[in-house]
Amino acid sequence: MPLYSYRCKACDHGFETLVRFSDPAPVCPSCGAGEPVRQLSGVAAEGKSGAVIQSARKMAAREGHFSNYSRSERPKR
Ligand SMILES: [Zn+2]
């Protein structure tokens, strides 16, 4: 059974629950509202992976190589 993270639209309470595909949608354990929003935990959002690439590039720049820059992005010398 997959463990999903949800966030309640009504009270903004975050919770995790095991969900079978045959189960009805979970309800918020805090306020009992239905239809919580499923969070995409464990999957890197595009913005996040972009930040990872940026930090990797900064590290590479500190180390003095630019192998993970494309040719056009490399600083001119
Ligand atoms: Zn709630």
PDB file of the backbone (N, CA, C, O) and the ligand in Angstrom, with CONECT records:
HET     ZN  A 101       1
ATOM      1  N   MET A   1       0.844  -1.204   0.000  1.00  0.00           N
ATOM      2  CA  MET A   1       0.000   0.000   0.000  1.00  0.00           C
ATOM      3  C   MET A   1       0.874   1.246   0.000  1.00  0.00           C
ATOM      4  O   MET A   1       1.795   1.364   0.808  1.00  0.00           O
ATOM      5  N   PRO A   2       0.593   2.147  -0.880  1.00  0.00           N
ATOM      6  CA  PRO A   2       1.395   3.375  -0.898  1.00  0.00           C
ATOM      7  C   PRO A   2       1.029   4.306   0.247  1.00  0.00           C
ATOM      8  O   PRO A   2      -0.133   4.423   0.635  1.00  0.00           O
ATOM      9  N   LEU A   3       2.041   4.956   0.771  1.00  0.00           N
ATOM     10  CA  LEU A   3       1.823   5.977   1.800  1.00  0.00           C
ATOM     11  C   LEU A   3       1.772   7.332   1.103  1.00  0.00           C
ATOM     12  O   LEU A   3       2.717   7.749   0.434  1.00  0.00           O
ATOM     13  N   TYR A   4       0.646   7.996   1.281  1.00  0.00           N
ATOM     14  CA  TYR A   4       0.493   9.295   0.632  1.00  0.00           C
ATOM     15  C   TYR A   4       0.451  10.410   1.663  1.00  0.00           C
ATOM     16  O   TYR A   4      -0.063  10.235   2.768  1.00  0.00           O
ATOM     17  N   SER A   5       0.989  11.539   1.291  1.00  0.00           N
ATOM     18  CA  SER A   5       0.882  12.733   2.115  1.00  0.00           C
ATOM     19  C   SER A   5      -0.275  13.573   1.594  1.00  0.00           C
ATOM     20  O   SER A   5      -0.426  13.769   0.388  1.00  0.00           O
ATOM     21  N   TYR A   6      -1.073  14.056   2.508  1.00  0.00           N
ATOM     22  CA  TYR A   6      -2.215  14.892   2.136  1.00  0.00           C
ATOM     23  C   TYR A   6      -2.170  16.191   2.912  1.00  0.00           C
ATOM     24  O   TYR A   6      -1.566  16.282   3.980  1.00  0.00           O
ATOM     25  N   ARG A   7      -2.819  17.188   2.354  1.00  0.00           N
ATOM     26  CA  ARG A   7      -3.013  18.429   3.087  1.00  0.00           C
ATOM     27  C   ARG A   7      -4.474  18.813   2.985  1.00  0.00           C
ATOM     28  O   ARG A   7      -5.056  18.842   1.900  1.00  0.00           O
ATOM     29  N   CYS A   8      -5.058  19.108   4.147  1.00  0.00           N
ATOM     30  CA  CYS A   8      -6.482  19.437   4.190  1.00  0.00           C
ATOM     31  C   CYS A   8      -6.716  20.839   3.641  1.00  0.00           C
ATOM     32  O   CYS A   8      -6.050  21.798   4.031  1.00  0.00           O
ATOM     33  N   LYS A   9      -7.686  20.936   2.720  1.00  0.00           N
ATOM     34  CA  LYS A   9      -8.000  22.243   2.155  1.00  0.00           C
ATOM     35  C   LYS A   9      -8.727  23.124   3.162  1.00  0.00           C
ATOM     36  O   LYS A   9      -8.664  24.351   3.096  1.00  0.00           O
ATOM     37  N   ALA A  10      -9.425  22.469   4.103  1.00  0.00           N
ATOM     38  CA  ALA A  10     -10.253  23.233   5.042  1.00  0.00           C
ATOM     39  C   ALA A  10      -9.431  23.845   6.166  1.00  0.00           C
ATOM     40  O   ALA A  10      -9.604  25.020   6.492  1.00  0.00           O
ATOM     41  N   CYS A  11      -8.524  23.047   6.770  1.00  0.00           N
ATOM     42  CA  CYS A  11      -7.816  23.555   7.952  1.00  0.00           C
ATOM     43  C   CYS A  11      -6.299  23.566   7.769  1.00  0.00           C
ATOM     44  O   CYS A  11      -5.568  23.937   8.687  1.00  0.00           O
ATOM     45  N   ASP A  12      -5.821  23.162   6.589  1.00  0.00           N
ATOM     46  CA  ASP A  12      -4.395  23.177   6.270  1.00  0.00           C
ATOM     47  C   ASP A  12      -3.592  22.195   7.115  1.00  0.00           C
ATOM     48  O   ASP A  12      -2.379  22.342   7.270  1.00  0.00           O
ATOM     49  N   HIS A  13      -4.270  21.206   7.652  1.00  0.00           N
ATOM     50  CA  HIS A  13      -3.581  20.170   8.413  1.00  0.00           C
ATOM     51  C   HIS A  13      -2.930  19.188   7.447  1.00  0.00           C
ATOM     52  O   HIS A  13      -3.578  18.704   6.519  1.00  0.00           O
ATOM     53  N   GLY A  14      -1.657  18.895   7.664  1.00  0.00           N
ATOM     54  CA  GLY A  14      -0.967  17.912   6.826  1.00  0.00           C
ATOM     55  C   GLY A  14      -0.938  16.570   7.512  1.00  0.00           C
ATOM     56  O   GLY A  14      -0.728  16.494   8.722  1.00  0.00           O
ATOM     57  N   PHE A  15      -1.146  15.501   6.748  1.00  0.00           N
ATOM     58  CA  PHE A  15      -1.096  14.162   7.336  1.00  0.00           C
ATOM     59  C   PHE A  15      -0.714  13.155   6.278  1.00  0.00           C
ATOM     60  O   PHE A  15      -0.822  13.408   5.079  1.00  0.00           O
ATOM     61  N   GLU A  16      -0.262  12.002   6.752  1.00  0.00           N
ATOM     62  CA  GLU A  16       0.086  10.912   5.842  1.00  0.00           C
ATOM     63  C   GLU A  16      -0.810   9.732   6.137  1.00  0.00           C
ATOM     64  O   GLU A  16      -1.146   9.471   7.292  1.00  0.00           O
ATOM     65  N   THR A  17      -1.194   9.024   5.103  1.00  0.00           N
ATOM     66  CA  THR A  17      -2.045   7.862   5.308  1.00  0.00           C
ATOM     67  C   THR A  17      -1.780   6.823   4.230  1.00  0.00           C
ATOM     68  O   THR A  17      -1.426   7.141   3.095  1.00  0.00           O
ATOM     69  N   LEU A  18      -1.961   5.584   4.623  1.00  0.00           N
ATOM     70  CA  LEU A  18      -1.857   4.494   3.658  1.00  0.00           C
ATOM     71  C   LEU A  18      -3.169   4.390   2.911  1.00  0.00           C
ATOM     72  O   LEU A  18      -4.236   4.349   3.522  1.00  0.00           O
ATOM     73  N   VAL A  19      -3.094   4.346   1.590  1.00  0.00           N
ATOM     74  CA  VAL A  19      -4.310   4.344   0.786  1.00  0.00           C
ATOM     75  C   VAL A  19      -4.278   3.185  -0.193  1.00  0.00           C
ATOM     76  O   VAL A  19      -3.335   3.028  -0.969  1.00  0.00           O
ATOM     77  N   ARG A  20      -5.319   2.383  -0.142  1.00  0.00           N
ATOM     78  CA  ARG A  20      -5.497   1.383  -1.193  1.00  0.00           C
ATOM     79  C   ARG A  20      -6.337   1.987  -2.294  1.00  0.00           C
ATOM     80  O   ARG A  20      -7.159   2.870  -2.054  1.00  0.00           O
ATOM     81  N   PHE A  21      -6.124   1.509  -3.487  1.00  0.00           N
ATOM     82  CA  PHE A  21      -6.869   2.089  -4.605  1.00  0.00           C
ATOM     83  C   PHE A  21      -8.360   1.866  -4.453  1.00  0.00           C
ATOM     84  O   PHE A  21      -9.171   2.632  -4.973  1.00  0.00           O
ATOM     85  N   SER A  22      -8.715   0.807  -3.734  1.00  0.00           N
ATOM     86  CA  SER A  22     -10.139   0.513  -3.558  1.00  0.00           C
ATOM     87  C   SER A  22     -10.770   1.354  -2.457  1.00  0.00           C
ATOM     88  O   SER A  22     -11.994   1.410  -2.337  1.00  0.00           O
ATOM     89  N   ASP A  23      -9.930   2.013  -1.649  1.00  0.00           N
ATOM     90  CA  ASP A  23     -10.468   2.795  -0.543  1.00  0.00           C
ATOM     91  C   ASP A  23     -11.071   4.110  -1.034  1.00  0.00           C
ATOM     92  O   ASP A  23     -10.653   4.651  -2.058  1.00  0.00           O
ATOM     93  N   PRO A  24     -12.046   4.610  -0.300  1.00  0.00           N
ATOM     94  CA  PRO A  24     -12.524   5.965  -0.611  1.00  0.00           C
ATOM     95  C   PRO A  24     -11.456   6.979  -0.217  1.00  0.00           C
ATOM     96  O   PRO A  24     -10.528   6.652   0.523  1.00  0.00           O
ATOM     97  N   ALA A  25     -11.585   8.197  -0.708  1.00  0.00           N
ATOM     98  CA  ALA A  25     -10.618   9.239  -0.362  1.00  0.00           C
ATOM     99  C   ALA A  25     -10.610   9.433   1.147  1.00  0.00           C
ATOM    100  O   ALA A  25     -11.655   9.360   1.793  1.00  0.00           O
ATOM    101  N   PRO A  26      -9.424   9.680   1.711  1.00  0.00           N
ATOM    102  CA  PRO A  26      -9.351   9.861   3.161  1.00  0.00           C
ATOM    103  C   PRO A  26      -9.979  11.176   3.597  1.00  0.00           C
ATOM    104  O   PRO A  26     -10.164  12.095   2.800  1.00  0.00           O
ATOM    105  N   VAL A  27     -10.295  11.237   4.859  1.00  0.00           N
ATOM    106  CA  VAL A  27     -10.790  12.498   5.412  1.00  0.00           C
ATOM    107  C   VAL A  27      -9.743  13.040   6.379  1.00  0.00           C
ATOM    108  O   VAL A  27      -8.927  12.287   6.911  1.00  0.00           O
ATOM    109  N   CYS A  28      -9.774  14.330   6.599  1.00  0.00           N
ATOM    110  CA  CYS A  28      -8.824  14.990   7.481  1.00  0.00           C
ATOM    111  C   CYS A  28      -9.011  14.499   8.917  1.00  0.00           C
ATOM    112  O   CYS A  28     -10.116  14.566   9.454  1.00  0.00           O
ATOM    113  N   PRO A  29      -7.931  14.002   9.545  1.00  0.00           N
ATOM    114  CA  PRO A  29      -8.056  13.529  10.920  1.00  0.00           C
ATOM    115  C   PRO A  29      -8.226  14.677  11.911  1.00  0.00           C
ATOM    116  O   PRO A  29      -8.599  14.457  13.063  1.00  0.00           O
ATOM    117  N   SER A  30      -7.958  15.870  11.473  1.00  0.00           N
ATOM    118  CA  SER A  30      -8.059  17.020  12.364  1.00  0.00           C
ATOM    119  C   SER A  30      -9.477  17.592  12.403  1.00  0.00           C
ATOM    120  O   SER A  30     -10.033  17.817  13.478  1.00  0.00           O
ATOM    121  N   CYS A  31     -10.061  17.825  11.213  1.00  0.00           N
ATOM    122  CA  CYS A  31     -11.367  18.474  11.186  1.00  0.00           C
ATOM    123  C   CYS A  31     -12.432  17.627  10.504  1.00  0.00           C
ATOM    124  O   CYS A  31     -13.613  17.970  10.541  1.00  0.00           O
ATOM    125  N   GLY A  32     -12.022  16.513   9.875  1.00  0.00           N
ATOM    126  CA  GLY A  32     -13.002  15.616   9.279  1.00  0.00           C
ATOM    127  C   GLY A  32     -13.466  16.005   7.892  1.00  0.00           C
ATOM    128  O   GLY A  32     -14.368  15.375   7.341  1.00  0.00           O
ATOM    129  N   ALA A  33     -12.861  17.038   7.320  1.00  0.00           N
ATOM    130  CA  ALA A  33     -13.246  17.447   5.975  1.00  0.00           C
ATOM    131  C   ALA A  33     -12.763  16.414   4.958  1.00  0.00           C
ATOM    132  O   ALA A  33     -11.721  15.786   5.146  1.00  0.00           O
ATOM    133  N   GLY A  34     -13.515  16.247   3.898  1.00  0.00           N
ATOM    134  CA  GLY A  34     -13.136  15.317   2.847  1.00  0.00           C
ATOM    135  C   GLY A  34     -12.277  15.988   1.800  1.00  0.00           C
ATOM    136  O   GLY A  34     -11.992  17.183   1.864  1.00  0.00           O
ATOM    137  N   GLU A  35     -11.869  15.169   0.820  1.00  0.00           N
ATOM    138  CA  GLU A  35     -11.112  15.646  -0.329  1.00  0.00           C
ATOM    139  C   GLU A  35      -9.867  16.442   0.031  1.00  0.00           C
ATOM    140  O   GLU A  35      -9.709  17.581  -0.407  1.00  0.00           O
ATOM    141  N   PRO A  36      -8.988  15.851   0.822  1.00  0.00           N
ATOM    142  CA  PRO A  36      -7.710  16.522   1.044  1.00  0.00           C
ATOM    143  C   PRO A  36      -6.878  16.505  -0.237  1.00  0.00           C
ATOM    144  O   PRO A  36      -7.085  15.654  -1.102  1.00  0.00           O
ATOM    145  N   VAL A  37      -5.965  17.416  -0.354  1.00  0.00           N
ATOM    146  CA  VAL A  37      -5.111  17.508  -1.542  1.00  0.00           C
ATOM    147  C   VAL A  37      -3.909  16.595  -1.362  1.00  0.00           C
ATOM    148  O   VAL A  37      -3.202  16.689  -0.359  1.00  0.00           O
ATOM    149  N   ARG A  38      -3.672  15.708  -2.331  1.00  0.00           N
ATOM    150  CA  ARG A  38      -2.532  14.823  -2.209  1.00  0.00           C
ATOM    151  C   ARG A  38      -1.238  15.577  -2.525  1.00  0.00           C
ATOM    152  O   ARG A  38      -1.148  16.290  -3.524  1.00  0.00           O
ATOM    153  N   GLN A  39      -0.250  15.406  -1.661  1.00  0.00           N
ATOM    154  CA  GLN A  39       1.043  16.042  -1.869  1.00  0.00           C
ATOM    155  C   GLN A  39       1.928  15.094  -2.657  1.00  0.00           C
ATOM    156  O   GLN A  39       1.890  13.881  -2.452  1.00  0.00           O
ATOM    157  N   LEU A  40       2.716  15.646  -3.551  1.00  0.00           N
ATOM    158  CA  LEU A  40       3.626  14.811  -4.337  1.00  0.00           C
ATOM    159  C   LEU A  40       4.958  14.695  -3.613  1.00  0.00           C
ATOM    160  O   LEU A  40       5.978  15.201  -4.081  1.00  0.00           O
ATOM    161  N   SER A  41       4.937  14.026  -2.470  1.00  0.00           N
ATOM    162  CA  SER A  41       6.175  13.858  -1.723  1.00  0.00           C
ATOM    163  C   SER A  41       7.049  12.811  -2.401  1.00  0.00           C
ATOM    164  O   SER A  41       6.546  11.875  -3.022  1.00  0.00           O
ATOM    165  N   GLY A  42       8.327  12.973  -2.279  1.00  0.00           N
ATOM    166  CA  GLY A  42       9.251  12.001  -2.848  1.00  0.00           C
ATOM    167  C   GLY A  42       9.544  12.245  -4.311  1.00  0.00           C
ATOM    168  O   GLY A  42      10.468  11.652  -4.868  1.00  0.00           O
ATOM    169  N   VAL A  43       8.771  13.107  -4.938  1.00  0.00           N
ATOM    170  CA  VAL A  43       9.026  13.444  -6.335  1.00  0.00           C
ATOM    171  C   VAL A  43       9.564  14.868  -6.373  1.00  0.00           C
ATOM    172  O   VAL A  43       8.904  15.801  -5.916  1.00  0.00           O
ATOM    173  N   ALA A  44      10.752  15.029  -6.912  1.00  0.00           N
ATOM    174  CA  ALA A  44      11.354  16.352  -6.959  1.00  0.00           C
ATOM    175  C   ALA A  44      10.562  17.244  -7.900  1.00  0.00           C
ATOM    176  O   ALA A  44      10.394  16.929  -9.078  1.00  0.00           O
ATOM    177  N   ALA A  45      10.083  18.350  -7.374  1.00  0.00           N
ATOM    178  CA  ALA A  45       9.405  19.313  -8.233  1.00  0.00           C
ATOM    179  C   ALA A  45      10.420  19.953  -9.163  1.00  0.00           C
ATOM    180  O   ALA A  45      11.616  19.976  -8.875  1.00  0.00           O
ATOM    181  N   GLU A  46       9.940  20.464 -10.262  1.00  0.00           N
ATOM    182  CA  GLU A  46      10.859  20.994 -11.260  1.00  0.00           C
ATOM    183  C   GLU A  46      11.690  22.147 -10.699  1.00  0.00           C
ATOM    184  O   GLU A  46      12.889  22.244 -10.961  1.00  0.00           O
ATOM    185  N   GLY A  47      11.047  23.011  -9.931  1.00  0.00           N
ATOM    186  CA  GLY A  47      11.772  24.122  -9.332  1.00  0.00           C
ATOM    187  C   GLY A  47      12.861  23.648  -8.390  1.00  0.00           C
ATOM    188  O   GLY A  47      13.939  24.237  -8.311  1.00  0.00           O
ATOM    189  N   LYS A  48      12.559  22.571  -7.678  1.00  0.00           N
ATOM    190  CA  LYS A  48      13.524  22.057  -6.721  1.00  0.00           C
ATOM    191  C   LYS A  48      14.740  21.470  -7.433  1.00  0.00           C
ATOM    192  O   LYS A  48      15.879  21.729  -7.043  1.00  0.00           O
ATOM    193  N   SER A  49      14.495  20.679  -8.478  1.00  0.00           N
ATOM    194  CA  SER A  49      15.633  20.085  -9.170  1.00  0.00           C
ATOM    195  C   SER A  49      16.463  21.173  -9.846  1.00  0.00           C
ATOM    196  O   SER A  49      17.677  21.025  -9.988  1.00  0.00           O
ATOM    197  N   GLY A  50      15.826  22.254 -10.260  1.00  0.00           N
ATOM    198  CA  GLY A  50      16.558  23.389 -10.805  1.00  0.00           C
ATOM    199  C   GLY A  50      17.508  23.967  -9.770  1.00  0.00           C
ATOM    200  O   GLY A  50      18.646  24.318 -10.083  1.00  0.00           O
ATOM    201  N   ALA A  51      17.031  24.063  -8.533  1.00  0.00           N
ATOM    202  CA  ALA A  51      17.879  24.578  -7.459  1.00  0.00           C
ATOM    203  C   ALA A  51      19.052  23.640  -7.210  1.00  0.00           C
ATOM    204  O   ALA A  51      20.161  24.089  -6.922  1.00  0.00           O
ATOM    205  N   VAL A  52      18.809  22.352  -7.318  1.00  0.00           N
ATOM    206  CA  VAL A  52      19.880  21.368  -7.137  1.00  0.00           C
ATOM    207  C   VAL A  52      20.936  21.543  -8.217  1.00  0.00           C
ATOM    208  O   VAL A  52      22.135  21.497  -7.942  1.00  0.00           O
ATOM    209  N   ILE A  53      20.476  21.743  -9.455  1.00  0.00           N
ATOM    210  CA  ILE A  53      21.417  21.951 -10.557  1.00  0.00           C
ATOM    211  C   ILE A  53      22.233  23.219 -10.320  1.00  0.00           C
ATOM    212  O   ILE A  53      23.446  23.234 -10.528  1.00  0.00           O
ATOM    213  N   GLN A  54      21.551  24.294  -9.879  1.00  0.00           N
ATOM    214  CA  GLN A  54      22.254  25.545  -9.615  1.00  0.00           C
ATOM    215  C   GLN A  54      23.330  25.352  -8.553  1.00  0.00           C
ATOM    216  O   GLN A  54      24.445  25.848  -8.717  1.00  0.00           O
ATOM    217  N   SER A  55      23.024  24.649  -7.478  1.00  0.00           N
ATOM    218  CA  SER A  55      24.008  24.480  -6.410  1.00  0.00           C
ATOM    219  C   SER A  55      25.150  23.597  -6.885  1.00  0.00           C
ATOM    220  O   SER A  55      26.296  23.806  -6.489  1.00  0.00           O
ATOM    221  N   ALA A  56      24.855  22.612  -7.728  1.00  0.00           N
ATOM    222  CA  ALA A  56      25.909  21.754  -8.265  1.00  0.00           C
ATOM    223  C   ALA A  56      26.853  22.565  -9.152  1.00  0.00           C
ATOM    224  O   ALA A  56      28.065  22.353  -9.154  1.00  0.00           O
ATOM    225  N   ARG A  57      26.269  23.495  -9.904  1.00  0.00           N
ATOM    226  CA  ARG A  57      27.088  24.334 -10.773  1.00  0.00           C
ATOM    227  C   ARG A  57      27.961  25.279  -9.958  1.00  0.00           C
ATOM    228  O   ARG A  57      29.119  25.520 -10.297  1.00  0.00           O
ATOM    229  N   LYS A  58      27.390  25.814  -8.873  1.00  0.00           N
ATOM    230  CA  LYS A  58      28.184  26.701  -8.016  1.00  0.00           C
ATOM    231  C   LYS A  58      29.361  25.943  -7.442  1.00  0.00           C
ATOM    232  O   LYS A  58      30.478  26.458  -7.379  1.00  0.00           O
ATOM    233  N   MET A  59      29.103  24.714  -7.024  1.00  0.00           N
ATOM    234  CA  MET A  59      30.163  23.899  -6.457  1.00  0.00           C
ATOM    235  C   MET A  59      31.244  23.640  -7.507  1.00  0.00           C
ATOM    236  O   MET A  59      32.439  23.717  -7.223  1.00  0.00           O
ATOM    237  N   ALA A  60      30.798  23.332  -8.717  1.00  0.00           N
ATOM    238  CA  ALA A  60      31.749  23.075  -9.802  1.00  0.00           C
ATOM    239  C   ALA A  60      32.570  24.323 -10.097  1.00  0.00           C
ATOM    240  O   ALA A  60      33.767  24.232 -10.372  1.00  0.00           O
ATOM    241  N   ALA A  61      31.930  25.489 -10.042  1.00  0.00           N
ATOM    242  CA  ALA A  61      32.640  26.730 -10.316  1.00  0.00           C
ATOM    243  C   ALA A  61      33.704  26.980  -9.255  1.00  0.00           C
ATOM    244  O   ALA A  61      34.806  27.436  -9.560  1.00  0.00           O
ATOM    245  N   ARG A  62      33.361  26.677  -8.011  1.00  0.00           N
ATOM    246  CA  ARG A  62      34.344  26.826  -6.937  1.00  0.00           C
ATOM    247  C   ARG A  62      35.536  25.906  -7.160  1.00  0.00           C
ATOM    248  O   ARG A  62      36.681  26.253  -6.871  1.00  0.00           O
ATOM    249  N   GLU A  63      35.233  24.731  -7.678  1.00  0.00           N
ATOM    250  CA  GLU A  63      36.302  23.760  -7.892  1.00  0.00           C
ATOM    251  C   GLU A  63      37.067  24.041  -9.181  1.00  0.00           C
ATOM    252  O   GLU A  63      38.070  23.385  -9.463  1.00  0.00           O
ATOM    253  N   GLY A  64      36.606  24.997  -9.953  1.00  0.00           N
ATOM    254  CA  GLY A  64      37.382  25.446 -11.099  1.00  0.00           C
ATOM    255  C   GLY A  64      37.127  24.680 -12.378  1.00  0.00           C
ATOM    256  O   GLY A  64      37.935  24.752 -13.304  1.00  0.00           O
ATOM    257  N   HIS A  65      36.037  23.953 -12.459  1.00  0.00           N
ATOM    258  CA  HIS A  65      35.715  23.329 -13.739  1.00  0.00           C
ATOM    259  C   HIS A  65      34.259  23.606 -14.086  1.00  0.00           C
ATOM    260  O   HIS A  65      33.454  23.910 -13.206  1.00  0.00           O
ATOM    261  N   PHE A  66      33.932  23.506 -15.317  1.00  0.00           N
ATOM    262  CA  PHE A  66      32.610  23.895 -15.786  1.00  0.00           C
ATOM    263  C   PHE A  66      31.980  22.790 -16.612  1.00  0.00           C
ATOM    264  O   PHE A  66      31.245  23.046 -17.565  1.00  0.00           O
ATOM    265  N   SER A  67      32.283  21.552 -16.229  1.00  0.00           N
ATOM    266  CA  SER A  67      31.850  20.431 -17.049  1.00  0.00           C
ATOM    267  C   SER A  67      30.334  20.290 -17.095  1.00  0.00           C
ATOM    268  O   SER A  67      29.793  19.713 -18.038  1.00  0.00           O
ATOM    269  N   ASN A  68      29.648  20.810 -16.088  1.00  0.00           N
ATOM    270  CA  ASN A  68      28.197  20.665 -16.141  1.00  0.00           C
ATOM    271  C   ASN A  68      27.510  21.937 -16.622  1.00  0.00           C
ATOM    272  O   ASN A  68      26.301  22.100 -16.458  1.00  0.00           O
ATOM    273  N   TYR A  69      28.279  22.825 -17.207  1.00  0.00           N
ATOM    274  CA  TYR A  69      27.682  23.926 -17.951  1.00  0.00           C
ATOM    275  C   TYR A  69      27.652  23.517 -19.423  1.00  0.00           C
ATOM    276  O   TYR A  69      28.529  22.791 -19.890  1.00  0.00           O
ATOM    277  N   SER A  70      26.655  23.980 -20.138  1.00  0.00           N
ATOM    278  CA  SER A  70      26.725  23.783 -21.574  1.00  0.00           C
ATOM    279  C   SER A  70      27.711  24.810 -22.141  1.00  0.00           C
ATOM    280  O   SER A  70      28.048  25.786 -21.471  1.00  0.00           O
ATOM    281  N   ARG A  71      28.160  24.592 -23.347  1.00  0.00           N
ATOM    282  CA  ARG A  71      29.208  25.413 -23.933  1.00  0.00           C
ATOM    283  C   ARG A  71      28.866  26.896 -23.881  1.00  0.00           C
ATOM    284  O   ARG A  71      29.712  27.716 -23.526  1.00  0.00           O
ATOM    285  N   SER A  72      27.639  27.245 -24.231  1.00  0.00           N
ATOM    286  CA  SER A  72      27.270  28.649 -24.296  1.00  0.00           C
ATOM    287  C   SER A  72      27.198  29.300 -22.918  1.00  0.00           C
ATOM    288  O   SER A  72      27.260  30.524 -22.800  1.00  0.00           O
ATOM    289  N   GLU A  73      27.066  28.483 -21.881  1.00  0.00           N
ATOM    290  CA  GLU A  73      26.949  29.041 -20.541  1.00  0.00           C
ATOM    291  C   GLU A  73      28.298  29.211 -19.851  1.00  0.00           C
ATOM    292  O   GLU A  73      28.379  29.841 -18.796  1.00  0.00           O
ATOM    293  N   ARG A  74      29.340  28.665 -20.427  1.00  0.00           N
ATOM    294  CA  ARG A  74      30.645  28.753 -19.766  1.00  0.00           C
ATOM    295  C   ARG A  74      31.159  30.191 -19.835  1.00  0.00           C
ATOM    296  O   ARG A  74      31.005  30.871 -20.850  1.00  0.00           O
ATOM    297  N   PRO A  75      31.762  30.635 -18.755  1.00  0.00           N
ATOM    298  CA  PRO A  75      32.282  32.019 -18.778  1.00  0.00           C
ATOM    299  C   PRO A  75      33.388  32.172 -19.802  1.00  0.00           C
ATOM    300  O   PRO A  75      34.215  31.281 -19.992  1.00  0.00           O
ATOM    301  N   LYS A  76      33.384  33.332 -20.462  1.00  0.00           N
ATOM    302  CA  LYS A  76      34.430  33.602 -21.450  1.00  0.00           C
ATOM    303  C   LYS A  76      35.702  34.028 -20.718  1.00  0.00           C
ATOM    304  O   LYS A  76      35.654  34.708 -19.693  1.00  0.00           O
ATOM    305  N   ARG A  77      36.817  33.618 -21.262  1.00  0.00           N
ATOM    306  CA  ARG A  77      38.081  33.984 -20.636  1.00  0.00           C
ATOM    307  C   ARG A  77      38.916  34.784 -21.614  1.00  0.00           C
ATOM    308  O   ARG A  77      40.029  35.195 -21.284  1.00  0.00           O
TER     309      ARG A  77
HETATM  310 ZN    ZN A 101      -8.852  19.544   8.164  1.00  0.00          ZN2+
END
